[in-house]
Amino acid sequence: MGDTGLLTARDLVPAAGGEWDGLLFDNQAVGLPPALTWNFRVPFEAVGGQPAQLTVEWLPLPATGWRRLAGLSAASGSFAEPAEASVHHAGHYRYDRVELTVTEQDGPRIRVVVTVAGDLDDLGPAEFTVDAWLTFTGISVQLGEAGDALARLAEFTDTDGLAEVPDPRGIASRFAPG
């Protein structure tokens, strides 16, 4: 299957400024227990004057701490089962499958190799791989029951080096490198 849509894989050149963060989340209404997942944002050089970005959200990595991701990898074989991979470029284009490996870590920065495949929305590239450095921005805690958010987060990961910071959305407790 070739590149037949809006973009080609060659159009998607990673740019500086990528970020990654964590989310401790539950949804008691549908019976979803608390889980810590990770989100990754890889910006691309502008394509046709328009911004473009790859996002990988809800990816469970078996990390014991935000400083210990090097060598870890995870995959999702179907969109939203559990992770969601999308390219944002003049719209939102979903990819069915994603594989992500953290190849290196330097403090709050990680180097990831991400392969997405299964172009669900006819963006163009049937499959592509990016290699990029991303900077850690923190972990949000958004749980249905009130309590000590940092203590709850510590049940899932090492919180050493994290300090509470304001959540710009005002809907979660947020912790970032302090």
N, C-alpha and C positions, 0 to 999 in steps of 0.2 A: 504494500500500500504506500503510495507516494504522497508528497506534499501537494495537496490540491486546493487548499482553502485560502484564507486571507494572508497567511504568513508561511515562510519556510523555516526550517530549523536554523538555517544560517542567519536569519533575521534576529534570532534570540541570543544576543551577546550579553553575558552578565556584566553589570556595572557595579561600581562601588556603592556602599550604603545599605547593604543587606542586613537584616535583623532576624533574631530568633527569640522566642519567649515561651514560657510555660503557662498552662491553665489547669488549675485544680477546680473541677466542675462536677456538679451532680444535677439531676433533674428528678426530684422525688415524685412529681406528678406522673411520670412514665416509668418509674422504678429504676432509673439509671443511678447506680451507686457512684460515690465519689471516685474520680480517676484523674491522674495527672497525665496530661498529654502535652505535646510540644508543637509549636507553630514556627514556620520558616518562611521568610519573604526574601526572594531574590529579584532585585530590580534588574531590568535589561536596559541597554542603551535605547534611546528613543527610536521608534520604528515609524517612518513616514511622519516624523514630527510629533508623534503621539507617545505618551509614556506606556511602558509595558512592564509586567511583573509576574513572576511565578509565585504562587502561595501554596504551601502544604500545611494543612491544618488538621488538628486532632490526631496527630501521629503519636502512638504510644512507643516510647523508647525506654528500655529497662535501665534507666540511669539512676544511680544511687545519690547523685548530686549534680547540680548545674555546672560544677567544675570537672566532672568526670564523664564526659560524653565521647571522648576520642575512642575510636574503634567500634562504636555501637552502630547498629543498623536496624532498620525496620522496613516492612513493606505492607502495602495494602492492595489486595487483588481486585477490588471493585470499589467504585466511587462510594464514599461515605461508609465503607465497611472495613476499618473504621475511619481511615483518613480521607481527606478531600484535597485533591490537587487541581489547581485552576491557573490558567493564564488570564491576566486582566490586560486587555488591549482593545480599546473602543468596544468594550463589552466584557463578559465573563464567560470563559470557555473551559469546560470541565474535561478532565482526563480520568479515565477509568482506573488506571493502575499507577502506583508510585512506589519507587524504591529509593531509600535515602540512607547514605552511609556518612558518618562523621569520621573523616579521615585524619584530622588533626585538631588539636585544641591549644590555644595560647591564651590563658586566663579567660576573659569573657568572650573571646573570639573563637569560632569554630569554622573549620573548612568542611563543606559538605559536597558530596557528589550525589546529584538527584537525577533519576531517570523517570520520566513520565511516559505513559503509552496509552493508547486507546482514546483517540480524539473523539469525544462524544458529541461535540457541537460544531464540527467542521471548521476549526480554526486553521488547520492545514497540516502541521507536522504530525504524522501518525505516532512518532516517538522521538524524543530528544533527551539529551543529557546535558546538565550544566554542572560546573565546578566553581564554587564561590566561597568566599569568606564572609561570615555573618557575625554581627555583634549582639551580645545578650542584652536584652532590655528589661528583664525581670520575669516574675511569675505573678499571675493574678489568681486570687482565690475567690471563687463565686459559688458558695454553697447555700443550700436551702435553709439550713438551720444556723442560727446565730451561735457565736462562740469565738474563741481565740483563734483567729485565722492563721497566725504563725505556728501555733501549736498543732493545728490540723494539718498544715502544710508539712510540718516535721514528721508526721506519720507516713508521708509519701517520699520525702527526699531530704537530703541534708540542707539545712537552711543557713549554715555558717556563711558569713559574709553578706547576708541579705538584710536590708533595713526597709521598714515600711515607708512608702512614698505615696503621694496623692494619686488616685486613679482619675485620669482626666474625664472619664465617662461617668464617674460617680456611682458605679454599680458593683464594684468589687473591692476587696482589699488587695493592695498591690505591694510587692516586695522587689527591690532592685539592689544591685551591688552597692554597698555602702561605703 
